[in-house]
Amino acid sequence: MLNIDLKELLLKIAHDNDLAAFQKIYFLYYERLLKLACSFVKQTEVAEEIVDDVFVKIWANRTKLNEVNNLTVYLYVAIKNQAFNYNQVNRIICVDIESVGFELKDISNSVEDVLITAELAKVINDAVQRLPEQCKMVFKLVKEDRLKYRNVAEILNISPKTVEYHMGNALKTIAAAISDLPGHHKRGFKKASAN
């Protein structure tokens, strides 16, 4: 991750109370964690508070950071838990993911291709919005955040097979939506592989 040795930073924070190392981790993860929190609570201001609260708790418990094996999973689980706590207190049930990133490959820059790409992106996003909530979250974590299936399973407290099942359903739904496009041969859509 940007040639930064996370284990070394965690040790500096845990043993030396190194605020500069803590700030590096904060800035390295902030945007991704904010997106994740927004997908749970749908309010940017609340999501910012959740991310900041998680980092405050991490700083308060920094002596235990040397026990963390996978910082990304640790932070994602902390964000998920904090967001769920917020939603429970405020009785917010639904999760809405407004934007999911997709990789479109081998598309030239002709006007026709740009229009096809925009239409394809809209169809894909509409299909993703219709997915069941947990399936949508799995798809977001795998495709947008590029997490491995086992990490997504750990974050969402489900089995890797369940992650695989949700990804399969998501990809089938998206493929069906794409196949409905007139004259479209599914070019450019990169299928996720089990990792």
N, C-alpha and C positions, 0 to 999 in steps of 0.2 A: 504494500500500500504506500505508493509514493516514496519508496526506499526508506521508509521510517521503520525502525525496529520497535514495534509496539510493546514487546515484552520488556525491552530496555526502558521505554518510557513508563510503563506500569511499575517497574521496580523503582525507578527514580521517584515516582509519586508516592508509592507505598513506604519506602524506606527513608527518603530524603525530604519528603513534603515539597517536592519540586513543582512549584506553581507554573513554571515555563513549560514543563513536560505535560502538565495537565491541560494547559491552554492549547498545546499542539493537538492533543486528542480531541479537545472540545471543537476546535475549528475543522479538524479532519472529518468529524462525524456529524457536525451540527445540521447541515442541509439535509442529509439523508434521514436523520432522525426526525427532523421537522416534517418532512414529507410523510413519513410513517405515522407520526402523531396526528397530522391533519387527516389522514385516511381514516382514523378512528373517531376523531371528535369534530371534524368538519369546520372548525373555527381556528383561524390562524393564531389569534391572540392566545387562545386556550392551549393550542399545540405548542406555542413558544414557551408558555409557563410549564407545560409538562416536560419539555426537553430540559429547561433550566432546572426544574425540580429534580429530575433524574441526575443531572450533573452535580447539583448541590449534595444529594445523598451519596453520590460516588465519592465526592471530596470528603464528606464527613466520615465515610467508611473506607478511606483510602488505604489503611494498613492491610486490608484484606485483598487488595487488587492483585497481589502477587499470586493469588490462588485462581485467578481467572485464566482459563485456557483459550477461549475464543472471545475476544473483546467484542466483535461485531454481534455475535449471538447474545452475549451478555447485555449489551446496550439495547438491542431490539426487544429482548424479553422485558427489560426494565421499562422501556417506553410502552410496550403493549400493556403491561400490568398497571402502570400509572394511568394510562388512558382508560382502561377498563374500570379502575377505581373511580376516576372522574365521572365516567358515564353512569356507573351505578349510583353514585351520590346524586347525580343530576338526572337520573332516570332516562338516559339517552340509550336507545337500543340499537339503532341501525348504524351501519358503517357504509360510507359512500366514498368510493375511489373515483375521483373525477378524471385523472389523467394517468394513463399507463403508457410506458414507453415501448415502442416496437422497433425492431431492426428491419429496415427494408434495404435489400442488397441488389446490386447490379441494375440500378435504374438510371437511365441517362437523364439529361436535363432538358429534354425537349418539352414544349408546352403540353403536348398530349400526355407525356409521361408524368409531368407535374400534376396535371388534372387527375390522372389515374391514381397517382400516389395519394393525393388529397382525398379522393373518393374512397380508396382502400383504407386509409387511416380512419375515416369516419365510420365505415362499415365495421372495422375491427373494434373501434372504441364503443360503438353501439352494442356490438355482440358482447363485449366484456361487461358493459353496464347491466346486461340482462342475466349475467351469471349469478348463481347463489352467492351469498356474502362470503362464506369461507373459501369457496372456489375462486372468487375474485381476489381475495387477499393472498391466496397461494400464488395465483398467477402474477400478481403485482410483485411479490417478494422474489419470485424466480426470474421474471422477465425484466422488471424495472431495476430491482436492486441487485440482480445477478447473484443471488444466494444459491447455494447448493441445496438439493432436496433435503439432506439430513439436517442442515441448519434451519431450514424453514420448518421442518418437523419439530425441532427443538424449540423454536420460537413460539410456534402455535400449539405446542403440547399435543401433537398428533404423530402418528407413525409415518415413516418415509413412504410406505406403501399408500397411505392416504394422500400424501402430497402428490405422488405419482398419479393416483386416481383422479384427483382434482385437476392436475395439469392435462391429463388425457381428455377429460370432459371439456375443459376450457378450449383446448386446441381443436376438438371435434366441432364445438359450437362455432368457433371462429372460421374454421375451414368451410363449414356449411354456409356461413354468411358470405364468405368470399366466393364460393362456387355459384352463389346466386347472382353475382355481378355479371352483366352481359359481356361475353368475350374475354373474360379474365381467366387466366390459367394458373392462378396461385403463384405466379413468379414473384420472387422477392421476399416472400414470407419465410422467415427462418424458424423452423420447428425446433422446439426445446428438446434437448435430449436429457435422459436421466443422468444425473451426475453424482 
